Amino acid sequence: MSEVSLRPVEEADFDTLFEFMRDPESVRMAAFTAKDPDDRAAFDAHLRRNLARTDVTNRVIVGDGRVVGTVAAFVIEGDTEITYWVDRAVWGQGVASRAVELLLREVTVRPLYARAASDNAGSLRVLTRAGFEVVGTDVGYAEARQAEIEETILRLS
């Protein structure tokens, strides 16, 4: 993918983002997802709540002129974390790495945290390349896998 940029999420993006976030392989990889990825009403309500929050930075990832994912920073229990979701069709093309890099220019609070399923090697690689360091692990219930799994916690100082 030759050009990656970020822009604010718009209501017109909801359909595309919903489809990305219900792809079975993507859901399995992300692990910590909505209880029912096919529940459109819950998806829309969640996204609207986040878009209304002043402590959340939500961006659409645009690759070569089309929406290819999302990246966000949000506050949880006093810590700022980042998260991202990239269309499986562009996995391995550097999109997530570039999107994280762009978000880190915009969200300058440090420390900044991220979490990924410990078996999600691709996501862990994106985060460590961006300068995040592993600071621990946790075990939590992953809706997508219907089981407790290990999650790696990372920090960018």
C-alpha positions in Angstrom: 0.0 0.0 0.0 1.7 3.2 -1.1 -0.2 5.9 0.8 -1.7 5.7 4.3 -3.3 8.5 6.2 -5.7 9.1 9.0 -8.9 11.2 9.3 -11.8 11.5 11.8 -14.4 8.7 11.7 -17.6 9.8 9.9 -21.1 8.2 10.1 -20.6 7.2 6.4 -17.8 4.9 7.5 -19.9 2.8 9.8 -21.0 0.2 7.2 -17.4 -0.5 6.1 -16.0 -0.6 9.7 -18.8 -3.0 10.7 -17.9 -5.4 8.0 -14.2 -5.3 8.9 -15.0 -6.0 12.6 -17.1 -9.0 11.9 -14.6 -10.9 9.6 -14.2 -14.2 11.4 -10.4 -14.5 11.1 -9.9 -10.9 12.2 -12.2 -11.4 15.2 -10.3 -14.6 16.2 -7.0 -12.8 16.0 -8.2 -9.7 17.9 -9.8 -12.0 20.5 -11.0 -9.3 22.8 -14.0 -8.2 20.8 -17.7 -7.5 21.1 -19.8 -10.4 22.5 -21.6 -10.6 19.1 -19.7 -9.1 16.2 -22.9 -9.4 14.0 -25.0 -7.2 16.3 -25.1 -4.0 14.2 -27.2 -2.0 16.7 -24.6 -2.7 19.5 -21.8 -1.8 17.1 -23.4 1.5 16.1 -24.2 2.4 19.7 -20.6 1.6 20.8 -19.1 3.7 18.0 -21.4 6.6 18.6 -20.6 6.6 22.4 -16.8 6.6 21.6 -17.2 9.4 19.0 -19.0 11.5 21.6 -16.2 11.1 24.2 -13.7 13.9 24.6 -11.0 11.5 25.9 -11.1 9.3 22.8 -9.2 9.9 19.5 -10.9 7.9 16.8 -9.4 7.8 13.3 -10.2 6.0 10.1 -7.2 4.6 8.3 -7.2 5.5 4.6 -5.0 3.5 2.3 -4.6 4.4 -1.3 -7.9 6.4 -1.1 -10.1 3.8 0.6 -11.0 3.1 4.2 -8.9 0.1 5.4 -9.3 0.3 9.1 -9.4 2.3 12.3 -6.9 3.4 15.0 -7.8 5.0 18.3 -6.5 6.2 21.6 -8.8 6.1 24.7 -8.5 6.5 28.4 -9.3 3.5 30.6 -8.7 3.5 34.4 -6.6 6.6 34.1 -4.2 5.2 31.4 -4.3 6.1 27.7 -4.3 3.0 25.4 -4.2 2.6 21.7 -6.1 0.1 19.6 -6.4 -0.6 15.9 -8.2 -2.8 13.4 -7.1 -3.3 9.8 -9.0 -4.9 7.0 -7.6 -8.5 6.6 -7.2 -7.8 2.8 -4.3 -5.4 3.6 -2.6 -7.4 6.4 1.2 -7.6 5.9 1.3 -4.4 3.9 2.5 -2.1 6.6 -0.8 -0.4 7.1 -1.1 -1.0 10.8 2.5 0.1 11.4 2.0 3.4 9.5 -1.4 4.1 11.2 0.1 3.6 14.6 3.1 5.8 13.7 0.6 8.6 12.5 -1.5 8.3 15.6 1.6 8.5 17.9 2.3 11.9 16.3 -1.2 13.1 17.1 -1.6 11.5 20.6 1.5 12.7 22.5 0.6 11.6 26.0 3.1 9.2 27.6 3.2 6.7 28.9 0.9 5.1 26.3 -0.3 1.5 26.6 -1.5 -1.2 24.2 -2.7 -4.7 24.6 -2.7 -7.7 22.2 -3.6 -11.4 22.5 -0.2 -13.0 23.3 -0.5 -15.3 20.2 -1.2 -12.3 17.9 2.4 -12.1 16.6 1.6 -9.6 13.9 0.1 -7.1 16.3 2.9 -7.5 18.8 5.4 -6.9 16.0 3.6 -3.7 15.0 3.6 -2.4 18.5 7.2 -3.3 19.3 8.4 -1.7 16.1 6.6 1.5 17.1 8.7 1.5 20.3 6.3 -0.2 22.8 7.9 -2.5 25.3 6.3 -5.5 26.9 5.6 -4.7 30.6 3.5 -7.7 31.5 0.8 -10.1 30.8 -2.8 -10.6 32.0 -5.4 -13.3 31.5 -8.8 -12.2 30.5 -12.0 -13.6 28.9 -11.8 -13.3 25.1 -15.3 -13.2 23.7 -14.1 -14.2 20.2 -12.6 -17.4 21.5 -15.1 -18.1 24.3 -12.2 -18.7 26.7 -9.7 -17.0 28.9 -6.5 -16.2 27.1 -3.2 -14.5 27.8 -2.9 -10.9 26.8 0.4 -9.0 26.5 0.5 -5.5 27.9 2.9 -3.0 26.3 4.0 0.6 27.2 5.5 3.4 25.2 7.4 5.8 27.5 
